[in-house]
Amino acid sequence: MALADHDHEALLGRAALRVVGVLAVPVVGLAWLVRGPEGAVTAAGGLAVVGVGQFLTGTSLSWAARRGNGLLMAVTLGGFLVRLGVYAILIVTLSSSSRVDAPALVASVTLALAAVLTHETRLVMREGSFWWLDPTAGLPPAANTTTASAAVTAKDLA
């Protein structure tokens, strides 16, 4: 599946929503069984935060990629800092609430982030055409590599 360069990042955002959607029923169901209704609502909220956050990240990276690599890198760093700040604010503000089930929140967010990042890593490795994942970048041309290797080998044998 060949994609335009700016579509790769949007693909990652949409994939995050799919992963969170697949996780929703078992995670919320298990939270309901183990922690009750408050745990289920909290787990659903945690999954929503992860899914929306990763989707917005993909969307903003797609927008930035269409405008240039420099902006893409800036949005990548800025997006990471914003997400980190949002998670920190949520932890601080929600930890004092009696209606939030902290174990369900931690478990659902941790599981969702691990699943989304694992899926995105597999997607990137399988696609292979992400511009920022070029294993040949910086290597000399193949003809020069072969010649240099042969010269070193012949010199070592002499």
DALIN-V877660 format. One record per residue. N is the residue number from 1. RES is the residue in one letter. PHI is phi in whole degrees, -180 to 180 (999 if undefined). OMEGA is omega as a letter, one per 40 degrees, with the letter a starting at -180 (NA if undefined). D_LAST is the distance of its C-alpha to the last C-alpha in whole Angstrom. Layout:
N_RES_PHI_OMEGA_D_LAST / N_RES_PHI_OMEGA_D_LAST
This chain:
1_M_999_i_50 / 2_A_-87_a_49 / 3_L_-122_i_51 / 4_A_-65_a_51 / 5_D_-52_a_49 / 6_H_-74_a_52 / 7_D_-80_a_53 / 8_H_-60_a_51 / 9_E_-68_i_52 / 10_A_-64_i_56 / 11_L_-61_i_54 / 12_L_-64_i_53 / 13_G_-65_i_57 / 14_R_-67_i_59 / 15_A_-63_i_56 / 16_A_-62_i_57 / 17_L_-64_i_61 / 18_R_-65_a_60 / 19_V_-63_i_59 / 20_V_-64_i_62 / 21_G_-62_i_64 / 22_V_-67_a_63 / 23_L_-74_a_63 / 24_A_-57_a_66 / 25_V_-64_a_68 / 26_P_-67_a_67 / 27_V_-69_i_66 / 28_V_-67_i_70 / 29_G_-62_i_71 / 30_L_-66_i_69 / 31_A_-62_i_70 / 32_W_-64_a_74 / 33_L_-66_a_74 / 34_V_-87_a_72 / 35_R_-116_i_74 / 36_G_89_a_77 / 37_P_-61_i_78 / 38_E_-63_i_77 / 39_G_-64_i_73 / 40_A_-67_i_73 / 41_V_-65_i_74 / 42_T_-65_i_72 / 43_A_-63_i_69 / 44_A_-63_i_70 / 45_G_-64_i_70 / 46_G_-63_i_66 / 47_L_-64_i_65 / 48_A_-64_i_66 / 49_V_-62_a_65 / 50_V_-66_a_61 / 51_G_-62_a_62 / 52_V_-67_i_64 / 53_G_-61_a_61 / 54_Q_-70_i_58 / 55_F_-65_i_60 / 56_L_-64_i_61 / 57_T_-63_i_57 / 58_G_-60_a_56 / 59_T_-66_a_59 / 60_S_-68_i_58 / 61_L_-68_i_54 / 62_S_-64_i_55 / 63_W_-60_a_57 / 64_A_-68_a_55 / 65_A_-64_i_52 / 66_R_-72_a_54 / 67_R_-105_i_54 / 68_G_143_a_51 / 69_N_-66_i_48 / 70_G_-63_i_49 / 71_L_-66_i_52 / 72_L_-60_i_51 / 73_M_-66_i_49 / 74_A_-65_i_52 / 75_V_-68_i_54 / 76_T_-61_i_52 / 77_L_-66_i_52 / 78_G_-62_i_56 / 79_G_-63_i_56 / 80_F_-62_a_55 / 81_L_-65_i_57 / 82_V_-65_i_60 / 83_R_-61_i_59 / 84_L_-62_i_58 / 85_G_-64_i_62 / 86_V_-62_i_64 / 87_Y_-61_i_63 / 88_A_-64_i_63 / 89_I_-64_i_67 / 90_L_-62_a_68 / 91_I_-63_a_67 / 92_V_-67_a_69 / 93_T_-75_a_72 / 94_L_-84_a_72 / 95_S_-66_a_71 / 96_S_-90_a_75 / 97_S_-84_i_76 / 98_S_-80_a_78 / 99_R_-89_a_78 / 100_V_-100_i_74 / 101_D_-90_a_73 / 102_A_-57_i_70 / 103_P_-60_i_68 / 104_A_-67_i_68 / 105_L_-65_a_67 / 106_V_-62_a_64 / 107_A_-64_a_63 / 108_S_-69_a_64 / 109_V_-67_i_62 / 110_T_-63_i_59 / 111_L_-63_a_59 / 112_A_-64_i_59 / 113_L_-63_i_56 / 114_A_-63_a_54 / 115_A_-67_a_55 / 116_V_-65_a_55 / 117_L_-66_i_51 / 118_T_-64_i_50 / 119_H_-64_i_51 / 120_E_-64_i_50 / 121_T_-63_i_46 / 122_R_-63_i_46 / 123_L_-64_i_48 / 124_V_-64_a_45 / 125_M_-69_a_42 / 126_R_-73_a_44 / 127_E_-66_i_45 / 128_G_73_a_42 / 129_S_-113_i_43 / 130_F_-69_a_44 / 131_W_-63_a_42 / 132_W_-88_i_42 / 133_L_-125_a_40 / 134_D_-117_a_37 / 135_P_-66_a_33 / 136_T_-96_a_31 / 137_A_-62_i_33 / 138_G_85_i_31 / 139_L_-86_i_27 / 140_P_-69_i_26 / 141_P_-56_a_26 / 142_A_-59_a_24 / 143_A_-63_i_23 / 144_N_-68_i_21 / 145_T_-66_a_20 / 146_T_-65_a_18 / 147_T_-63_a_17 / 148_A_-65_i_16 / 149_S_-65_i_14 / 150_A_-65_i_12 / 151_A_-66_i_11 / 152_V_-65_a_10 / 153_T_-66_i_9 / 154_A_-65_i_6 / 155_K_-66_i_5 / 156_D_-66_a_6 / 157_L_-77_a_4 / 158_A_-76_NA_0
